[in-house]
Amino acid sequence: MTNVHQQIKETLKSSPILVVDDDEMIRLYLATYLQNSGFQNIRFAENGAEALASISELCPACLVLDINMPVMDGYEALKRIRSDDNLKDLPVLVVTGHDSRDERNDIMRAGASNLISKPIDGDILVERVTNLIERELLFSQLTEFHARLSTELSYAAEMQMDLLPTANEIEVVEDTYGVGLASQSKPSSELGGDSWAIEVIDENSFGVLIADFSGHGVSAALNTFKLHTVVKRLDASKMSPAQYIEAINLEISGVMPIGQYCTMLYAVVNTKDNTLTFSAAASPSPLVGHIDNSEILIGDGSGLPVGIRAQSTYENQVMDFPPGSYLFLYSDALLETELNDGSPLNLEGIVELVKVHRTKNATTSLDGLLAAFYQTAPDPLPDDLTAIWLSR
C-alpha cells in the first residue's frame, strides 16, 4: 500500500487541473495556490461551454468550477458532465458564493464532488483538490487491481477444472467397464475446494475418488492442486482403498497448512467380483442401491479427515455391487445447505431424492436429483458442491 500512495503522490504533480471561472483574477489566484503546492499542469476556461470543449482534449484529473458565469453557468456544465458516461466520475470542486443550505444542497445534487465557498481559503482549496484527485486515483488503481484479480481467478478456475476427469476419460471408463458415470461440480465462488478423480486399476477394476477440502476460495483451491500432484504420483493399482487414502494422507499432511483438512472417500468397483470396496475419511455417507429395489444402503463415511495426523489408518468396507447397482457420492454442501424453508436436506432428504430420481441412466439420475435440490437452494451456494452418480 505504501507503493500505491507513493505512485499517487507522484501522479498528483502532473495531474491536469482545469480551472473554470469568468474572472481572470480569480483564475490566477486559484492557479497560484495550486502551483505553489506542486501542481504543474493548470489550464483555464472562462465559462462552462469552454470547459466542456476543453475536457475531451485535456482529460483533467479535477475540475475547479465556478457557478455564476456567462454563456454557460456551472449548473448547466455539471448537468452535461454528469450525463456523459465518460465524465460521470470526474472530480468537480465547485466554487460558490452561495451560503444558504438549500443552494449548497442544490449544487451537490447537481453533481458536485465537493464545494468551497468564497472568499476562497487557498489552503482549503489545495486540500480539497488533492483529496479529490487522490481518491479518484486510488479508486482507479483498485478498479484495475480488481479487474486483474478477476482475470487471474478466472484462469485459475479454468486450471482447476482441467484437473477433473475429461469427457473422454469418463467415456473410456464407461466403455471399458460397462458403467455409466455422471458428475457435477459447482464452486461457491470463483475457486473451490472440491475435487474428484478416476483411477484405472486393471481390466476389471477402477476407482473413484472424491475430496472436499475445508474452506473455499483460493486457499482451498491450492490444496486441490496439491492433492492432484499426490494422486498422479501414487499407484492406486497396488493398494487397497484404505491403503490409498493412508498414502494420500501421509503426503498431504506434510504440505497442508495447520488447521486445514480434507474429507475424502475412495471407492473401487470390481466388475468381475461384483463388489464395491471403499474407504472413507470423514466423508458424507455413500449411498448404494439397485435400480429394481427401493432399498438404499447407507455406507459408513466416518474416519479421521486427511491432513490432521500423518500416521492415520483407515478401514476397507465391502458391499455387493452387481449389474443394475448404482453409487451416489457427494460433498457435504448437499447435506448442510439451508434450503428456502430454513432447514438442510440432511441424509434422510438426500436418500429420498435418490429414491425418486434413480434411473438406469447415470446422467438422468444426477441431473434430476440436483435440479430438485437447486429449486429450493440459495444461489450461490454457501459451500462447494460435487456430486457423482455411478451406475452399472
Sequence and secondary structure as in RCSB ss.txt:
>XXXX:A:sequence
MTNVHQQIKETLKSSPILVVDDDEMIRLYLATYLQNSGFQNIRFAENGAEALASISELCPACLVLDINMPVMDGY
EALKRIRSDDNLKDLPVLVVTGHDSRDERNDIMRAGASNLISKPIDGDILVERVTNLIERELLFSQLTEFHARLS
TELSYAAEMQMDLLPTANEIEVVEDTYGVGLASQSKPSSELGGDSWAIEVIDENSFGVLIADFSGHGVSAALNTF
KLHTVVKRLDASKMSPAQYIEAINLEISGVMPIGQYCTMLYAVVNTKDNTLTFSAAASPSPLVGHIDNSEILIGD
GSGLPVGIRAQSTYENQVMDFPPGSYLFLYSDALLETELNDGSPLNLEGIVELVKVHRTKNATTSLDGLLAAFYQ
TAPDPLPDDLTAIWLSR
>XXXX:A:secstr
 HHHHHHHHHHHHH  EEEE S HHHHHHHHHHHHHTT   EEEESSHHHHHHHHHHH  SEEEEESS SSS HH
HHHHHHHTSTTTTT  EEEEE   SHHHHHHHHHHT SEEEESS  HHHHHHHHHHHHHHHHHHHHHHHHHHHHH
HHHHHHHHHHHHTS  HHHHHHHHHHHT EEEEEEE SSSS SEEEEEEE SSSEEEEEEEEESS SHHHHHHHH
HHHHHHHHS GGGS HHHHHHHHHHHHHTTS TT  EEEEEEEEETTTTEEEEEEES    EEEETTEEEEEE  
  S  BTS SS     EEEE  TTEEEEEE THHHH   TTS   HHHHHHHHHHHH  S HHHHHHHHHHHHHH
HS SS SS EEEEEEE 
